[in-house]
């Protein structure tokens, strides 16, 4: 089962979703963006580390790297209210949109920003678990 998770910057939401889905057996999971950031957001790395999932070796990737590949699922995780999700034109069996707010846009104190990252992380974890149980582990 091959899954590609798309976002604009591939630095927070798509990286967290990739991390959670990789924790399930028999899944090959990748993530990419249309305008990849220079690195995975340090706070995304931090809050995922709190769950036991490491992102420190991950890097943002351009969606073009995957266009010649086929996927069982392509999941977009952008928040439609704030941005346009990338479109994947490669060979895909199923396309899904599971949107989340961008924690990188959070403002406030260090702790307030971390709480936004944790809240988004927890919603991503729940949504990826729901996706897995409803679509993969039938």
C-alpha positions as CSV (number, residue, x, y, z in Angstrom):
1,X,0.0,0.0,0.0
2,X,1.6,3.3,-1.2
3,X,0.5,6.6,0.2
4,X,1.5,10.2,-0.7
5,X,0.6,13.1,1.6
6,X,0.6,16.5,0.1
7,X,0.8,20.0,1.5
8,X,2.3,23.3,0.3
9,X,5.5,23.5,2.3
10,X,5.9,19.9,3.4
11,X,7.4,21.1,6.7
12,X,4.6,20.4,9.3
13,X,1.3,18.8,8.6
14,X,2.3,16.4,5.9
15,X,5.4,15.4,7.8
16,X,3.4,14.6,10.9
17,X,0.8,12.7,8.9
18,X,3.6,10.7,7.2
19,X,5.2,9.9,10.6
20,X,1.9,8.6,12.1
21,X,1.1,6.5,9.0
22,X,4.6,5.0,8.8
23,X,4.0,3.7,12.3
24,X,1.4,1.2,10.9
25,X,2.6,-2.0,9.3
26,X,2.7,-2.6,5.5
27,X,2.5,1.0,4.4
28,X,4.9,2.8,2.2
29,X,4.3,6.5,3.0
30,X,5.9,9.6,1.5
31,X,5.1,13.3,1.8
32,X,5.8,16.3,-0.5
33,X,4.8,19.9,-1.2
34,X,4.4,22.3,-4.1
35,X,6.7,24.8,-2.5
36,X,8.8,22.8,0.0
37,X,10.4,24.6,2.9
38,X,14.1,24.4,3.5
39,X,13.7,22.0,6.5
40,X,11.1,20.3,8.6
41,X,9.8,22.8,11.1
42,X,11.7,22.4,14.4
43,X,8.5,22.5,16.5
44,X,6.9,19.7,14.3
45,X,10.0,17.6,15.1
46,X,9.7,18.5,18.8
47,X,6.0,17.6,19.2
48,X,6.3,14.4,17.2
49,X,9.3,13.4,19.3
50,X,6.9,13.7,22.3
51,X,4.9,10.8,20.7
52,X,7.9,8.7,20.1
53,X,8.0,9.4,16.3
54,X,11.2,11.0,15.0
55,X,11.2,13.5,12.1
56,X,14.7,14.8,12.5
57,X,16.0,12.8,9.5
58,X,13.0,13.9,7.3
59,X,13.4,16.6,4.6
60,X,10.8,18.6,2.7
61,X,10.4,17.2,-0.9
62,X,9.0,18.6,-4.1
63,X,5.9,16.9,-5.4
64,X,7.6,16.6,-8.8
65,X,9.8,13.8,-7.3
66,X,6.8,11.5,-7.2
67,X,4.9,12.3,-10.5
68,X,6.2,9.2,-12.3
69,X,5.1,6.9,-9.4
70,X,1.7,5.4,-8.7
71,X,-0.1,5.6,-5.3
72,X,-3.0,3.8,-3.7
73,X,-3.9,7.0,-1.9
74,X,-3.0,10.7,-2.2
75,X,-4.1,12.7,0.8
76,X,-4.0,16.5,0.9
77,X,-3.8,18.0,4.3
78,X,-4.0,21.8,3.6
79,X,-6.7,23.9,5.2
80,X,-8.9,25.0,2.3
81,X,-9.9,28.1,4.1
82,X,-6.4,29.5,4.0
83,X,-4.6,28.0,1.0
84,X,-4.9,25.9,-2.1
85,X,-3.9,22.3,-1.8
86,X,-1.5,21.0,-4.4
87,X,-2.9,18.7,-7.1
88,X,-1.1,15.5,-7.9
89,X,-1.3,14.5,-11.5
90,X,0.3,11.1,-11.2
91,X,-1.3,7.7,-11.2
92,X,-3.6,7.5,-8.1
93,X,-6.4,5.1,-7.1
94,X,-7.9,7.2,-4.4
95,X,-7.7,10.9,-3.6
96,X,-8.7,12.3,-0.2
97,X,-8.6,15.6,1.5
98,X,-8.2,15.7,5.3
99,X,-7.5,19.4,6.1
100,X,-5.7,20.9,9.1
101,X,-4.8,24.4,10.1
102,X,-1.1,25.3,9.6
103,X,0.6,25.3,13.0
104,X,3.5,27.2,11.4
105,X,1.2,30.3,11.4
106,X,0.6,30.2,15.1
107,X,1.4,33.4,17.0
108,X,2.1,33.9,20.7
109,X,4.6,32.9,23.3
110,X,6.8,29.8,22.8
111,X,4.4,27.7,24.9
112,X,1.3,29.0,23.1
113,X,2.8,28.1,19.8
114,X,3.8,24.7,21.0
115,X,0.2,24.1,22.2
116,X,-1.0,24.9,18.7
117,X,1.5,22.4,17.2
118,X,0.4,19.8,19.8
119,X,-3.3,20.3,19.0
120,X,-2.7,20.0,15.3
121,X,-0.5,17.0,15.9
122,X,-3.2,15.3,17.9
123,X,-5.9,16.0,15.3
124,X,-3.6,14.6,12.6
125,X,-3.0,11.5,14.7
126,X,-6.7,10.9,15.2
127,X,-7.5,11.5,11.5
128,X,-4.7,9.3,10.3
129,X,-5.9,6.5,12.6
130,X,-9.4,6.9,11.4
131,X,-8.2,6.8,7.7
132,X,-6.2,3.7,8.4
133,X,-9.0,1.8,10.2
134,X,-11.6,2.8,7.6
135,X,-9.6,2.4,4.4
136,X,-6.6,0.1,5.0
137,X,-7.4,-2.3,7.9
138,X,-10.8,-3.2,6.7
